[in-house]
Amino acid sequence: MGTAGTRDRGAAGRGLCWRHWRCWGPAWPIARSPPEHFLYQGKCDCLFTNGSRRVRFLDRYTWDRQDYVHFDSDVGVFVADTELGEAWAKSWNSRQAVLEDARAAADRFCRHNYGVAEQGHVIGRRKPKVKVSPTKSGVQAHPDTLICSVTGFYPGGIEVKWLRNGQEQTAGVVSTELMQNGDWTFQILVMLEMTPRSGDIYTCQVEHSSLPGPVTVLWKAQSDSARSKMLTGVGGFVLGLIFLALGLLVYLRNKKGHPVPQPTGLLS
């Protein structure tokens, strides 16, 4: 699997159920006599994908812990889940005002509440922080691993890809589950097993609703000789600084400990 992707889904409220009771009448299974202890429940859910770009509205009715009729905005009509709900589904689907009200709920109820929550900073968007770090296996025959760490983003829907020289990689890609932080943000790690070759450019590409476009972080493979030359250069530079500091220290100490003699004949 070359792409790690998640979708964010969340419930925005339960307020629309109150309207069903007033406008449509309760979906009460009057054909049955309730036992002494029973459960009747009407529940509405708003499911959001990529912020509020795609909204799905669900309205479900439950009798004794079993859904028996529901409305799904993706379907557009009431559907019976059991024989008990067939009469209610038929009744509501035959009433145009009820259908129009239910079909408009995704916009009038879900998107409206999402906008109110955004203004009150109850929900919002956080841009992800992306970092690429390599790890060596230590075994010559085993490939190394690149880790793309994506942290601090909200909402949870995100897509992470690995590319090698501009081509998406599908083999050797492993992703963790979407992990929640304590501040409502999320994080995810996407690993790529690879055998580095000199000049190869690996790219971690991240797409998220908080970003105007994809974010990319590059990692360039180096040959062993180039890496050795770089380490040798860094080591020589550090060693030169050490000798320079020691020479300066000796010079200052000698200058301070031996006063310069005055020429003969001068009065002190």
C-alpha distance (Angstrom), angle and dihedral (degrees) to the residues before:
residue distance angle dihedral
M1 . . .
G2 3.79 . .
T3 3.78 100.6 .
A4 3.78 128.6 55.9
G5 3.78 111.2 -153.5
T6 3.78 137.0 165.6
R7 3.79 134.7 -177.6
D8 3.78 125.0 -141.2
R9 3.76 117.9 -132.7
G10 3.79 127.5 176.8
A11 3.77 142.3 163.7
A12 3.80 114.1 -118.3
G13 3.77 102.8 -170.9
R14 3.76 152.1 -46.8
G15 3.82 100.8 -122.3
L16 3.80 99.4 109.6
C17 3.79 92.5 66.4
W18 3.80 87.8 71.3
R19 3.80 88.6 61.8
H20 3.82 91.2 54.8
W21 3.76 90.4 57.1
R22 3.80 92.5 51.0
C23 3.81 102.2 36.4
W24 3.76 104.8 28.4
G25 3.76 104.0 24.0
P26 3.80 121.5 -118.4
A27 3.77 117.7 -61.6
W28 3.77 88.8 -122.9
P29 3.80 114.6 166.8
I30 3.80 92.8 -131.4
A31 3.79 92.2 171.2
R32 3.78 88.6 75.0
S33 3.75 130.3 64.8
P34 3.79 107.2 -133.1
P35 3.79 119.2 -123.8
E36 3.77 120.9 -122.8
H37 3.80 91.8 -89.9
F38 3.80 119.2 30.8
L39 3.78 141.7 141.1
Y40 3.79 126.2 -124.5
Q41 3.79 116.0 176.6
G42 3.79 139.1 170.2
K43 3.79 115.3 -165.6
C44 3.80 132.7 179.7
D45 3.80 124.3 -162.8
C46 3.79 133.5 -171.1
L47 3.81 113.8 -155.5
F48 3.81 116.8 -164.2
T49 3.79 128.2 -161.2
N50 3.81 119.8 -167.0
G51 3.79 95.3 -6.2
S52 3.80 107.8 -55.9
R53 3.80 96.9 -33.8
R54 3.78 90.7 108.0
V55 3.79 120.5 26.2
R56 3.79 128.6 -177.2
F57 3.81 121.9 -167.2
L58 3.82 121.4 -155.1
D59 3.81 125.9 -173.3
R60 3.81 115.1 -175.1
Y61 3.81 134.4 -179.6
T62 3.79 122.2 -156.5
W63 3.78 130.7 -164.5
D64 3.78 117.1 -169.9
R65 3.83 93.1 -17.2
Q66 3.83 95.1 -48.5
D67 3.82 126.1 104.3
Y68 3.80 109.4 -127.7
V69 3.84 104.2 170.1
H70 3.81 133.7 14.1
F71 3.80 144.8 169.0
D72 3.82 121.8 -137.2
S73 3.81 118.2 -171.2
D74 3.82 88.9 -148.2
V75 3.83 88.2 61.6
G76 3.81 98.7 34.9
V77 3.82 99.4 -146.3
F78 3.79 138.7 70.8
V79 3.80 113.7 -93.4
A80 3.81 127.3 -160.6
D81 3.79 114.6 -129.1
T82 3.81 93.9 -171.4
E83 3.79 137.4 13.7
L84 3.78 87.9 -95.2
G85 3.82 91.6 64.8
E86 3.81 98.3 48.3
A87 3.80 94.6 89.6
W88 3.81 92.6 49.1
A89 3.80 93.8 46.9
K90 3.80 90.7 49.7
S91 3.80 92.1 47.4
W92 3.81 96.4 49.1
N93 3.80 94.1 42.2
S94 3.80 89.2 54.7
R95 3.82 91.9 56.0
Q96 3.81 109.1 79.0
A97 3.80 94.7 -163.9
V98 3.80 91.2 55.4
L99 3.81 92.5 49.2
E100 3.81 93.4 47.5
D101 3.79 90.9 49.3
A102 3.81 92.3 50.2
R103 3.81 93.3 45.5
A104 3.81 91.1 51.6
A105 3.81 93.6 50.2
A106 3.82 94.2 89.5
D107 3.81 89.7 63.3
R108 3.80 104.2 28.0
F109 3.79 96.6 41.4
C110 3.82 110.8 19.4
R111 3.80 101.6 36.6
H112 3.80 91.2 39.2
N113 3.81 92.8 53.8
Y114 3.81 90.9 44.6
G115 3.81 90.0 55.2
V116 3.80 91.9 48.7
A117 3.81 90.9 49.7
E118 3.81 91.0 49.0
Q119 3.81 92.0 53.0
G120 3.79 90.4 50.3
H121 3.83 90.9 49.3
V122 3.79 90.1 -119.5
I123 3.78 87.0 127.2
G124 3.78 131.6 12.3
R125 3.77 143.6 136.2
R126 3.78 130.3 -76.7
K127 3.78 122.4 -167.2
P128 3.81 115.9 -125.2
K129 3.79 123.1 -116.2
V130 3.79 111.6 -135.7
K131 3.81 126.1 -158.2
V132 3.81 131.3 171.2
S133 3.80 121.1 -156.0
P134 3.82 130.1 172.3
T135 3.79 126.6 -138.0
K136 3.80 125.0 -165.1
S137 3.78 120.1 -138.7
G138 3.81 93.5 -148.1
V139 3.81 89.6 -137.4
Q140 3.78 114.8 98.8
A141 3.81 94.5 -146.6
H142 3.81 93.1 49.0
P143 3.82 120.4 79.7
D144 3.77 122.9 -116.1
T145 3.81 122.9 -117.9
L146 3.78 133.2 -125.8
I147 3.79 115.8 -156.5
C148 3.79 121.1 -155.1
S149 3.79 108.2 -161.8
V150 3.82 114.6 -163.1
T151 3.80 114.0 -175.8
G152 3.79 144.4 165.3
F153 3.82 100.1 28.7
Y154 3.81 132.6 140.9
P155 3.00 137.0 -136.2
G156 3.76 101.7 36.6
G157 3.80 99.7 -123.8
I158 3.81 107.8 106.6
E159 3.81 140.4 148.4
V160 3.80 122.4 -148.3
K161 3.81 123.4 -174.1
W162 3.79 135.1 -178.4
L163 3.82 118.6 -143.0
R164 3.80 130.2 -173.0
N165 3.79 114.2 -157.7
G166 3.81 88.3 -20.2
Q167 3.83 95.9 -49.2
E168 3.80 119.9 113.6
Q169 3.80 113.5 -116.0
T170 3.80 118.8 -137.5
A171 3.81 101.7 167.7
G172 3.78 120.9 75.5
V173 3.81 95.3 15.8
V174 3.81 116.5 136.4
S175 3.80 125.7 176.5
T176 3.78 132.8 -166.7
E177 3.78 121.4 -133.2
L178 3.79 117.1 -89.6
M179 3.81 104.9 -84.3
Q180 3.80 125.2 -153.3
N181 3.78 122.4 -136.4
G182 3.77 122.8 -150.6
D183 3.82 93.2 -104.2
W184 3.85 97.5 59.8
T185 3.82 91.9 -96.5
F186 3.79 125.3 116.5
Q187 3.79 139.8 -137.1
I188 3.79 135.9 -163.5
L189 3.82 136.7 -177.5
V190 3.80 121.8 -146.7
M191 3.81 116.5 -170.9
L192 3.79 129.2 -162.3
E193 3.79 122.6 -162.5
M194 3.80 109.5 -147.5
T195 3.79 144.4 155.8
P196 3.82 105.9 -128.7
R197 3.78 118.0 -130.3
S198 3.77 123.7 -172.2
G199 3.80 111.5 -90.7
D200 3.81 96.8 15.4
I201 3.79 113.3 136.8
Y202 3.80 117.9 -152.1
T203 3.80 120.3 -164.1
C204 3.78 130.9 -164.0
Q205 3.81 106.8 -154.7
V206 3.81 120.9 -165.1
E207 3.81 128.3 -169.2
H208 3.81 121.2 -170.4
S209 3.80 136.9 158.7
S210 3.84 90.8 -115.0
L211 3.81 91.3 60.9
P212 3.82 127.2 78.2
G213 3.81 88.5 -142.3
P214 3.80 142.6 -12.3
V215 3.82 118.2 -50.6
T216 3.80 116.8 -142.1
V217 3.80 132.1 -165.4
L218 3.82 117.8 -168.7
W219 3.79 131.9 -147.6
K220 3.83 120.0 -172.8
A221 3.77 121.3 -155.2
Q222 3.81 117.5 -131.7
S223 3.79 129.5 -157.0
D224 3.80 119.2 -114.8
S225 3.82 91.1 -111.1
A226 3.80 92.5 51.1
R227 3.78 90.4 47.6
S228 3.82 90.5 49.2
K229 3.80 91.7 49.2
M230 3.78 90.8 50.0
L231 3.81 92.4 49.2
T232 3.81 90.6 46.4
G233 3.79 90.9 51.2
V234 3.79 92.8 48.3
G235 3.80 91.0 46.7
G236 3.82 92.2 49.5
F237 3.78 91.3 48.7
V238 3.81 92.5 50.9
L239 3.81 91.5 46.0
G240 3.81 90.6 50.5
L241 3.80 90.6 52.3
I242 3.82 90.0 51.7
F243 3.83 93.2 51.8
L244 3.80 90.8 45.0
A245 3.79 91.2 52.8
L246 3.82 92.2 47.5
G247 3.82 92.2 48.8
L248 3.79 91.9 49.1
L249 3.80 90.8 48.5
V250 3.84 92.3 51.5
Y251 3.79 91.5 47.0
L252 3.81 93.9 51.4
R253 3.80 92.3 45.6
N254 3.83 93.4 50.8
K255 3.78 91.8 46.6
K256 3.79 91.8 53.0
G257 3.84 97.1 44.9
H258 3.88 100.2 48.9
P259 3.86 116.8 53.5
V260 3.79 116.7 -149.3
P261 3.94 110.5 -106.9
Q262 3.81 116.8 -119.7
P263 3.85 120.4 -121.5
T264 3.86 115.1 -99.8
G265 3.79 117.5 -98.8
L266 3.81 96.3 37.0
L267 3.78 119.1 118.9
S268 3.74 116.8 -124.6
